[in-house]
Amino acid sequence: MTNVSVVTFDVADGSFTFYSKESWESQVQSWRDELFESGMIEDRDIIDEMDYYEVVECMWGEEVFVDYI
């Protein structure tokens, strides 16, 4: 049995990245922080309300897909 619960697929290079529930939540929070710090989205409340699909889309556009295992 594995603790992998989320996988991302990067269309550009064909790579998969696997995350446990805890590491996924940490990664999404890291991306939220990056969106705020880069100034891409200036309102922290908006970023915090975004679901993980929206965060991934802001970070990677159509290049990365997410699915739960």
C-alpha positions as CSV (number, residue, x, y, z in Angstrom):
1,M,0.0,0.0,0.0
2,T,1.2,3.5,-0.8
3,N,0.5,6.9,0.7
4,V,0.4,8.6,-2.7
5,S,-2.9,10.5,-3.1
6,V,-2.2,13.1,-5.8
7,V,-0.3,13.0,-9.1
8,T,0.6,15.8,-11.5
9,F,1.4,15.3,-15.1
10,D,3.6,17.9,-16.9
11,V,2.7,17.9,-20.6
12,A,5.8,19.7,-21.6
13,D,8.3,17.0,-20.5
14,G,6.0,14.1,-19.9
15,S,6.9,13.8,-16.3
16,F,4.7,12.7,-13.4
17,T,5.1,13.9,-9.8
18,F,3.5,12.0,-6.9
19,Y,2.4,13.5,-3.6
20,S,1.2,12.3,-0.3
21,K,-1.8,14.2,1.1
22,E,0.6,16.2,3.4
23,S,3.2,16.9,0.7
24,W,0.4,18.0,-1.7
25,E,-1.1,20.5,0.8
26,S,2.4,21.8,1.5
27,Q,3.2,22.2,-2.3
28,V,-0.1,24.0,-3.0
29,Q,0.6,26.4,-0.1
30,S,4.1,27.0,-1.5
31,W,2.6,27.8,-4.9
32,R,0.0,30.2,-3.2
33,D,2.9,32.0,-1.5
34,E,4.8,32.2,-4.8
35,L,1.8,33.7,-6.5
36,F,1.5,36.3,-3.8
37,E,5.2,37.1,-3.6
38,S,5.5,37.4,-7.3
39,G,2.7,40.0,-7.4
40,M,0.8,37.9,-10.0
41,I,-2.2,38.1,-7.6
42,E,-1.9,41.0,-5.1
43,D,-4.8,40.1,-2.8
44,R,-3.8,37.3,-0.3
45,D,-7.5,36.6,0.5
46,I,-8.2,35.8,-3.1
47,I,-5.3,33.4,-3.3
48,D,-6.3,31.7,0.0
49,E,-9.8,31.1,-1.4
50,M,-8.6,29.5,-4.6
51,D,-8.9,25.7,-4.8
52,Y,-5.9,23.6,-5.9
53,Y,-7.1,23.5,-9.5
54,E,-7.1,27.3,-9.7
55,V,-3.7,27.5,-8.0
56,V,-2.2,24.9,-10.5
57,E,-3.7,26.7,-13.4
58,C,-2.3,30.1,-12.3
59,M,1.1,28.5,-11.9
60,W,1.3,26.3,-14.9
61,G,-1.7,27.0,-17.2
62,E,-2.6,24.1,-19.4
63,E,0.9,22.5,-19.0
64,V,0.2,20.6,-15.8
65,F,-2.8,18.4,-15.0
66,V,-3.7,17.1,-11.5
67,D,-5.6,14.0,-10.5
68,Y,-6.3,12.2,-7.2
69,I,-5.4,8.5,-7.0
